[in-house]
């Protein structure tokens, strides 16, 4: 493919999208008077075609929400009737949920659609369907471009602010040149570079997706349209069979923003590594000029996605250690750069990823030799120092968003530490094949939760303290101001297994204290003054306030963004908490005044200010809806399996 495609001009609709769809007269201003009058300019979009609009309306009218749900259920039925569908489940899939709950999580494609009560509304982003197939051609793609070059540059500026800090794999100046070339070609009726278009459409999709996730707009129209254009251009570029840096960047951007947890990345991450090699990204040496530094970041981010996807599915990396170290990024690179985003954040994630390689490699050993385990432990200790140094640099260079990026990086570091601890915990566990037919669940009484809580459990000494620190850093991440634009990324904060670990410890040792000295020396390096204050005020009760407040924050900030599986797992955790709190009611009442005092410390008081407009989910009603229909999901059985097999630790 040459990267260019001849276009045929067609008459454009002059009205904006809102006026056209509502049959209003449009004054064609930007924004127009109609959109200004309603106080919402998100649909004041020009340059779309009647064909694409009619196609979109036909799909919406014919399918609608109910029809789309029926399509999902049909697919589920096909999967359920398969007699050969089995999956390999690593014992490290969820290391602290090593039980039949893992089977359910691994096999859950969907728990069916459901409606929520009026006081809780899900963000439209959970309805985004990456498998939708809307017809579009090159004319439709060009008509999706903003009506002027300056408007596209404005969208790029938003992208650089809201997406680029998380996944810095493009160069703004290069993209500006692409925009200039595209508009010059369109205005002069010349062929337009399809490769330039694919990256621009990916960028426009990412910013529209981030806008929906943040609540800036509630309409998926732009999101769906840009995604359709991106898919069309991906085929035009013959991806992945022909290798271009633009299509590689576009593919990585789109898939990462949709799935920041990289749960689906095992299916494509190794392919991206191979394409990167074919483009020669792995051969870039230390002498590469800074104006191509984004290509070094691109290669390392590809490896980060590959590594993270391996950790998610509990398998060793497919990329070699040689490839991981082929294009090193150094702390000195940070000092050389004048980037307006926290490059230290990416550097920290890459450092953690490289050490995850050793953890996952060791996880495949039949017998873990203690010296190897201890060497890895020392490397983790050293990495704590490196992450702490990067945190200091972030605070100096990016003060506005420092706490968000620092707390996120600390969460990743604690996850690495806990994965290392899980090596010993799971040494006697076995990998297995899971039959996809096992979907039936039967209820048990909530009283059985307490019986399982009573089961004696032996943890490694650092598992509970590190889990508490991970939850504290997650809490801190959720209460940062001015980071709504990063909600597409924050939605990946699913910490249910660590909440469970801490709650089980609370049940078995309600008076257990966690002084600062209780936490591993290395992990303490990442504890800020606000978290130290929480621990010092009351080393016993702070974990009760933490669990209660964090669950509320997750519900307030992220629950509306989650898919059904994550929402259901959260439902399980909230039920565990309510059962535990009921059992410890007398203890909580006796310490109510002291817990109120704890709520006055800086960290918790700031968090409390984020809960004033909390719209809670009616979980009782939600469970009724889940238990109706063909896909029966009953929380108690899941919870029993989840807790019961945890006794192995």
Secondary structure as UniProt FT lines:
FT   STRAND          4..5
FT   HELIX           17..21
FT   TURN            22..23
FT   HELIX           33..38
FT   TURN            42..43
FT   HELIX           50..62
FT   HELIX           64..80
FT   STRAND          86..89
FT   TURN            91..96
FT   TURN            98..99
FT   HELIX           100..107
FT   TURN            118..119
FT   HELIX           124..127
FT   TURN            130..131
FT   HELIX           138..144
FT   HELIX           149..162
FT   TURN            163..166
FT   HELIX           172..187
FT   TURN            188..189
FT   STRAND          192..193
FT   HELIX           194..214
FT   HELIX           221..236
FT   TURN            237..241
FT   HELIX           245..258
FT   TURN            260..261
FT   HELIX           265..267
FT   HELIX           269..278
FT   TURN            279..280
FT   HELIX           281..283
FT   TURN            286..287
FT   HELIX           290..292
FT   HELIX           293..313
FT   HELIX           321..324
FT   TURN            325..327
FT   HELIX           331..336
FT   HELIX           343..362
FT   TURN            363..364
FT   HELIX           370..397
FT   TURN            399..401
FT   HELIX           402..425
FT   TURN            426..428
FT   STRAND          432..435
FT   TURN            436..437
FT   HELIX           447..453
FT   HELIX           461..478
FT   TURN            481..482
FT   HELIX           484..486
FT   HELIX           487..490
FT   TURN            491..492
FT   HELIX           496..508
FT   TURN            510..511
FT   HELIX           516..518
FT   HELIX           521..524
FT   TURN            525..526
FT   HELIX           529..537
FT   TURN            539..541
FT   HELIX           542..557
FT   HELIX           559..561
FT   HELIX           564..583
FT   HELIX           585..590
FT   HELIX           592..598
FT   TURN            599..600
FT   HELIX           602..609
FT   TURN            610..613
FT   HELIX           619..626
FT   HELIX           635..644
FT   HELIX           645..648
//
